[in-house]
Amino acid sequence: MPTLIPREKTQDFIGFETEATDWLSIDQNRIDAFAECTLDRQFIHVDPEAAKLTPFGSTIAHGFLSLSLLSYFAEQLQVGIEGVEMGVNYGLDKVRFISPVKVDSNVRARAKVMDIQEKNPGQYQLKLEVTLEIKGEQKPALVAEWLFMQFV
């Protein structure tokens, strides 16, 4: 269910937290496909036998693979200004990779509204703190401050 923020009450939603998204499985095929797209074929990502000998005990997803999945999860997070006609990715203020995502882990996202500013009439910048959680782990995979521009 989308969370629509009335334009006259944007500041009331600072601190609002979304529900968590559905879980997504991170299998070796997904990791290998990302490695091919980015040409980042470091053994810790693509060589299960060599990766077994590392402290992780298995291959791990690229940090940038985990970060790129935020685009997928954004649709499920569905937080925006009432009457939004279009939204665009405006960038990231801060990203921290906290825990590795091991192969065959499940991840999901949740977000907290950090700030909303009307930059121009009908043009709102939203700043969300997005956390990518790993099922069964105490620490998240990453925390990012993500900026969106929404037009109403």
KOLVEX-313066 format. One record per residue (C-alpha): x, y, z. Coordinates in steps of 0.02 Angstrom, whole numbers, plus 50000, padded with zeros to 5 digits. Example, Ala and Ser with C-alpha at 12.3 -4.5 7.8 and 13.67 -1.06 7.14 Angstrom:
BEGIN
      c1      c2      c3
   50615   49775   50390
   50684   49947   50357
end
This chain:
BEGIN
      c1      c2      c3
   50000   50000   50000
   50081   50165   49949
   50110   50300   50077
   50055   50466   50001
   50113   50621   50091
   49998   50773   50080
   50095   50924   50013
   50041   51033   50159
   50101   50904   50287
   50272   50853   50221
   50363   50898   50381
   50245   50786   50481
   50319   50636   50389
   50500   50664   50438
   50547   50505   50532
   50409   50401   50450
   50464   50221   50424
   50399   50110   50284
   50356   49928   50303
   50490   49807   50247
   50484   49744   50069
   50470   49562   50018
   50628   49457   50028
   50736   49431   49873
   50856   49285   49852
   51035   49321   49803
   51093   49165   49712
   51255   49130   49619
   51173   49160   49449
   51126   49338   49501
   51302   49369   49567
   51382   49298   49408
   51270   49403   49296
   51317   49561   49392
   51502   49514   49377
   51484   49498   49189
   51392   49665   49173
   51520   49760   49276
   51675   49659   49226
   51709   49636   49412
   51753   49452   49417
   51850   49451   49581
   51859   49272   49647
   51764   49312   49807
   51611   49339   49698
   51626   49209   49560
   51736   49064   49619
   51644   48960   49750
   51792   48844   49781
   51917   48984   49813
   51789   49083   49912
   51764   48937   50032
   51941   48968   50094
   51905   49149   50143
   51835   49208   50310
   51663   49219   50226
   51662   49033   50184
   51569   49062   50020
   51551   49184   49879
   51475   49353   49920
   51375   49477   49819
   51463   49633   49756
   51427   49784   49866
   51369   49875   49711
   51251   49732   49669
   51170   49753   49839
   51161   49941   49813
   51087   49923   49638
   50944   49818   49707
   50876   49973   49794
   50801   50021   49626
   50705   49857   49626
   50646   49881   49805
   50595   50064   49779
   50430   50012   49699
   50383   49912   49852
   50435   50049   49974
   50311   50167   49887
   50326   50328   49984
   50293   50491   49896
   50206   50657   49882
   50019   50651   49854
   49981   50679   49669
   50155   50629   49611
   50161   50612   49422
   50344   50568   49403
   50493   50528   49512
   50677   50518   49471
   50831   50455   49560
   50929   50607   49617
   51080   50518   49691
   51154   50463   49856
   51223   50568   49996
   51302   50425   50093
   51321   50237   50076
   51399   50116   50199
   51424   49931   50162
   51409   49851   50333
   51396   49662   50309
   51431   49550   50160
   51285   49465   50074
   51332   49282   50060
   51270   49179   49913
   51094   49109   49939
   51052   49242   50068
   50888   49336   50064
   50882   49525   50074
   50745   49655   50093
   50735   49843   50113
   50652   49966   50229
   50660   50155   50226
   50643   50304   50341
   50601   50479   50280
   50744   50593   50331
   50693   50753   50242
   50570   50826   50117
   50599   50994   50033
   50499   51083   49900
   50638   51140   49784
   50523   51226   49658
   50333   51235   49648
   50274   51056   49628
   50450   50985   49637
   50495   50893   49797
   50660   50816   49851
   50643   50668   49968
   50789   50600   50067
   50766   50422   50127
   50878   50319   50238
   50865   50147   50159
   50926   49992   50249
   50956   49828   50158
   50930   49688   50284
   50997   49510   50272
   50879   49375   50333
   50944   49296   50494
   51083   49425   50518
   51088   49560   50651
   51184   49686   50548
   51118   49750   50381
   51207   49733   50215
   51205   49921   50189
   51131   50086   50240
   51111   50224   50111
   51046   50402   50110
   50951   50406   49945
   50882   50561   49860
   50728   50565   49748
   50650   50709   49654
   50462   50697   49635
   50353   50805   49524
   50168   50838   49559
end
